[in-house]
Amino acid sequence: MAAVSIEAVQQALAGVQDPEIRRPITELGMVKSVNVADDGQVDVAVYLTVAACPMRETITERVATAVSAVPGVAGVNVELDVMSEEQRAGLRELLQGPGEKEIPFNRPGSTTRVIAVASGKGGVGKSSLTANLAIALAAKGLAVGLLDADIYGHSIPRILGIDRMPTRVEGMILPPSAHGVQAISMLLFKPGGVTQAVAYRGPMTHSALKQFLTDVYWGDLDYLLLDLPPGTGDMAMSVGQLLPQSELIVVTTPQSAAAEVSVRAGMMAVHTKQRVLGVVENMSAFACPHCGEPADIFGNGGGSLVAQVLTKELGTDVPLLAKIPFDIRFREGGDSGEPLVVVDPAAPASLEVTALADHLVSQQRGLAGMSLGLTPARRF
């Protein structure tokens, strides 16, 4: 049997990623020690970020699997330790940089596309659409984050099936993930759970959003989606102020009354200077389960109406991006934590959401609105 080298074990460990931070544990200083016995037994000591790390079993399994694959290894023993305060402070600085906290998506050269999903009123399925869209983007191999900006009416954790608290490391928050999407929500920080009301005034909601943007370690995201509260209140203004490069999708239903209200959500772009990517009509035609004929149970034309009015009022093309067919499983998936695009990717509603994701990917954000961090070398 060939002797096992420490270098080979270290190389194997370099392929093990922390499930929350999503970077190799060797880069994060999480490998405490490696010992190799003559008989091929390997002992690996690993630092956890915090004692109550919810991913301890996953980390142990990943380390054991990676090291066991090294030729000559007869057995693996993984011991867990906990980082000191000094080590955690160093980790936070490694991930978020020294000095004052900042919003990473506003840094010069950031390539993360930030999209806020808005509606004029509640009950149009905006949160369900946002969650399904995030999963559809993640299914394409993209790094996706989902921020539940509805501080009072948060629902994203339930829709995604997330029920654990985020891990905190020296003031840095590591968001939990589900279905390939990282997510953060006020619900995850309430000791009283879903029944506890959030009694925040406007300035406090602004601070909460800012903390979600600065304190959460999102990593290198391709997309950050924000599920906005319905209407045109404080949070819509705060998103425009804190994320000036963000873009907007407006969600409505086919009903004319809902469409009229949704126009106002899109018109917020006049005040926030955001680009409106387009309109999504949710709960569109319903296919009869008996005869297959479509039925407009919520009316028709609402999405097209919103797109037409916004195009006229904003003076720029605001297209109708998608018409999501009504499917009761869209609601059921949100209640069970198994969204429709996961349960039945071939469903007409899932296919329409996936087509919307394809459209967004095909129309990557240009340089407009981006801070490139360029300084002229000299004046002419």
DAPELIN-V95729 format. One record per backbone hydrogen bond with DSSP energy under -1.0 kcal/mol. CO is the residue of the C=O (numbers start at 1). NH is the residue of the N-H. E is the energy in kcal/mol with one decimal. If there is no record, write none. Layout:
co->CO nh->NH e->E
co->CO nh->NH e->E
This chain:
co->5 nh->9 e->-1.6
co->6 nh->10 e->-2.8
co->7 nh->11 e->-2.2
co->8 nh->12 e->-1.8
co->9 nh->13 e->-2.4
co->10 nh->14 e->-1.5
co->12 nh->15 e->-1.3
co->13 nh->16 e->-1.9
co->16 nh->25 e->-2.6
co->18 nh->22 e->-2.7
co->23 nh->18 e->-2.5
co->24 nh->28 e->-1.2
co->25 nh->30 e->-2.4
co->30 nh->47 e->-3.9
co->33 nh->45 e->-2.5
co->35 nh->43 e->-2.9
co->37 nh->40 e->-1.8
co->40 nh->74 e->-1.9
co->40 nh->75 e->-1.1
co->41 nh->37 e->-3.0
co->42 nh->77 e->-2.7
co->43 nh->35 e->-2.6
co->44 nh->79 e->-2.9
co->45 nh->32 e->-2.4
co->45 nh->33 e->-1.4
co->46 nh->81 e->-2.9
co->48 nh->83 e->-2.7
co->50 nh->53 e->-1.4
co->53 nh->56 e->-1.2
co->55 nh->59 e->-2.7
co->56 nh->60 e->-2.4
co->57 nh->61 e->-2.4
co->58 nh->62 e->-2.4
co->59 nh->63 e->-2.5
co->60 nh->64 e->-2.4
co->61 nh->65 e->-2.4
co->62 nh->66 e->-2.3
co->63 nh->67 e->-2.5
co->64 nh->68 e->-2.1
co->67 nh->70 e->-1.7
co->70 nh->73 e->-1.9
co->75 nh->42 e->-2.6
co->77 nh->44 e->-2.8
co->79 nh->46 e->-3.0
co->81 nh->48 e->-3.0
co->84 nh->88 e->-2.5
co->85 nh->89 e->-2.4
co->86 nh->90 e->-2.0
co->87 nh->91 e->-2.1
co->88 nh->92 e->-2.6
co->89 nh->93 e->-2.1
co->90 nh->94 e->-2.1
co->91 nh->95 e->-2.2
co->92 nh->96 e->-3.0
co->93 nh->97 e->-1.8
co->103 nh->106 e->-1.8
co->104 nh->107 e->-1.2
co->107 nh->110 e->-2.1
co->113 nh->224 e->-2.4
co->114 nh->247 e->-2.5
co->115 nh->226 e->-2.3
co->116 nh->249 e->-2.5
co->117 nh->228 e->-2.0
co->118 nh->251 e->-2.9
co->119 nh->231 e->-2.6
co->125 nh->129 e->-2.3
co->126 nh->130 e->-2.6
co->127 nh->131 e->-2.5
co->128 nh->132 e->-2.4
co->129 nh->133 e->-2.7
co->130 nh->134 e->-2.4
co->131 nh->135 e->-2.0
co->132 nh->136 e->-2.2
co->133 nh->137 e->-2.1
co->134 nh->138 e->-2.3
co->135 nh->139 e->-2.2
co->137 nh->140 e->-1.3
co->137 nh->142 e->-1.2
co->138 nh->141 e->-2.0
co->143 nh->222 e->-2.8
co->143 nh->223 e->-2.1
co->144 nh->182 e->-2.1
co->145 nh->225 e->-2.8
co->146 nh->184 e->-1.9
co->147 nh->149 e->-1.4
co->147 nh->227 e->-2.4
co->149 nh->151 e->-1.6
co->155 nh->159 e->-2.0
co->156 nh->160 e->-2.5
co->157 nh->161 e->-1.2
co->157 nh->162 e->-2.8
co->167 nh->174 e->-3.2
co->169 nh->172 e->-2.0
co->172 nh->169 e->-3.3
co->173 nh->217 e->-3.1
co->174 nh->167 e->-1.2
co->176 nh->183 e->-2.6
co->178 nh->181 e->-1.9
co->181 nh->178 e->-2.2
co->182 nh->146 e->-2.6
co->184 nh->148 e->-2.7
co->185 nh->188 e->-1.1
co->186 nh->189 e->-2.0
co->187 nh->190 e->-1.2
co->190 nh->193 e->-1.6
co->193 nh->196 e->-1.4
co->198 nh->200 e->-1.2
co->201 nh->205 e->-1.5
co->202 nh->206 e->-1.7
co->203 nh->207 e->-1.9
co->204 nh->208 e->-2.2
co->205 nh->209 e->-2.3
co->206 nh->210 e->-2.3
co->207 nh->211 e->-2.4
co->208 nh->212 e->-2.1
co->209 nh->213 e->-1.5
co->210 nh->214 e->-2.2
co->211 nh->215 e->-2.6
co->215 nh->173 e->-2.7
co->216 nh->218 e->-1.0
co->219 nh->221 e->-1.2
co->222 nh->113 e->-2.6
co->223 nh->145 e->-2.5
co->224 nh->115 e->-2.6
co->225 nh->147 e->-3.0
co->226 nh->117 e->-3.1
co->226 nh->228 e->-1.0
co->233 nh->237 e->-1.5
co->234 nh->238 e->-2.7
co->235 nh->239 e->-2.5
co->236 nh->240 e->-1.5
co->237 nh->241 e->-1.9
co->238 nh->242 e->-3.2
co->239 nh->243 e->-2.4
co->243 nh->246 e->-2.2
co->247 nh->116 e->-3.4
co->248 nh->277 e->-2.8
co->249 nh->118 e->-3.1
co->250 nh->280 e->-2.8
co->252 nh->282 e->-3.3
co->255 nh->259 e->-2.1
co->256 nh->260 e->-2.2
co->257 nh->261 e->-1.3
co->258 nh->262 e->-2.1
co->259 nh->263 e->-1.6
co->262 nh->266 e->-1.8
co->263 nh->267 e->-2.1
co->266 nh->269 e->-1.7
co->267 nh->270 e->-1.7
co->268 nh->271 e->-1.1
co->268 nh->272 e->-2.4
co->269 nh->273 e->-1.8
co->275 nh->248 e->-2.7
co->278 nh->250 e->-2.2
co->279 nh->321 e->-2.6
co->279 nh->322 e->-1.1
co->280 nh->252 e->-2.4
co->281 nh->324 e->-2.8
co->285 nh->326 e->-1.1
co->286 nh->295 e->-2.4
co->288 nh->292 e->-1.9
co->293 nh->288 e->-2.5
co->295 nh->286 e->-2.8
co->295 nh->297 e->-1.7
co->296 nh->299 e->-1.6
co->301 nh->305 e->-2.2
co->302 nh->306 e->-2.2
co->303 nh->307 e->-2.3
co->304 nh->308 e->-2.5
co->305 nh->309 e->-2.5
co->306 nh->310 e->-2.6
co->307 nh->311 e->-2.1
co->308 nh->312 e->-1.9
co->309 nh->313 e->-2.9
co->310 nh->314 e->-2.8
co->311 nh->315 e->-1.0
co->319 nh->279 e->-2.5
co->322 nh->281 e->-2.8
co->324 nh->284 e->-3.1
co->327 nh->330 e->-2.2
co->328 nh->332 e->-2.1
co->329 nh->333 e->-2.7
co->331 nh->335 e->-1.5
co->332 nh->336 e->-1.8
co->333 nh->337 e->-1.3
co->333 nh->338 e->-1.4
co->339 nh->342 e->-1.6
co->339 nh->343 e->-2.2
co->340 nh->344 e->-3.1
co->344 nh->347 e->-1.8
co->347 nh->351 e->-2.8
co->348 nh->352 e->-1.8
co->349 nh->353 e->-2.0
co->350 nh->354 e->-2.7
co->351 nh->355 e->-2.2
co->352 nh->356 e->-1.9
co->353 nh->357 e->-2.2
co->354 nh->358 e->-2.5
co->355 nh->359 e->-2.2
co->356 nh->360 e->-2.2
co->357 nh->361 e->-2.3
co->358 nh->362 e->-2.2
co->359 nh->363 e->-1.1
co->367 nh->370 e->-2.2
co->371 nh->109 e->-1.9
